[in-house]
Amino acid sequence: MMQMTRWSRLFPGGPGSVGEARRLTRALLGDNLLAETAELVVSELATNAVEHTESGEVGGSFVLELNVAQDCVRVSVVDMGSRGRPRVADESADEFAQDGRGLHIVQHVSKAWGCEPVRMGLRVWAELAEAL
C-alpha cells in the first residue's frame, strides 16, 4: 500500500499570502531541487488565485494542498472561483510581457497539471516528478 502525506492550509487572499505559501512549502518539503520546483509552482498557482479569482477580493481566501507520495508530489491551490477556467496564455504573446506566463511555467516543470471544480471554487493542481 502506497503511503501519502497530506498537508493543507487556508490563506487570506492577499498578495502577502503568496510568500507565506511559498515559505510553508519549503518548510514542509525541505531544501532540495524538488522542493524548489514545488515552491515555484505554489507561487504561480497562488498568484493566479489572488490575481484572477474571487480569492483576491475582500474577504477572499485560498487553500494550499501538498500531497507527497513515494513517486510524486502534487501541489494544489483551491480558489474561490471565477468566471473562467485557467488556461495557458497564447505563446505568441509579447515576449517582454511581465505577466501571463504562470501556467506556461507550471506546464513546463510538471509531469501533469489540470483543474477541477470543487465546492469552494476551483482546484488547480500540478504533479511533480519523484517525491522527496
BELLINKA-V824240 format. One record per backbone hydrogen bond with DSSP energy under -0.5 kcal/mol. NH is the residue of the N-H (numbers start at 1). CO is the residue of the C=O. Records with the same first field share a line. If there is no record, write none. Layout:
NH->CO, CO
//
This chain:
5->68
7->66
9->64
11->62
13->60
17->14
18->15
19->15
20->16
21->17
22->18
23->19
24->20
25->21
26->22
27->23
28->24
29->25
30->26
32->30
36->32
37->33
38->34
39->35
40->36
41->37
42->38
43->39
44->40
45->41
46->42
47->43
48->44
49->45
50->46
51->47
52->48
53->49
54->81
56->49, 53
57->54
60->57
62->11
63->78
64->9
65->76
66->7
67->74
68->5, 66
69->67, 72
73->128
74->67
75->73, 126
76->65
77->124
78->63
79->77, 122
93->90
97->94
105->101
106->102
107->103
108->104
109->105
110->106
111->127
112->127
114->125
116->123
118->121
122->79
123->116
124->77, 122
125->114, 123
126->75
127->112
128->73, 126
131->70
//
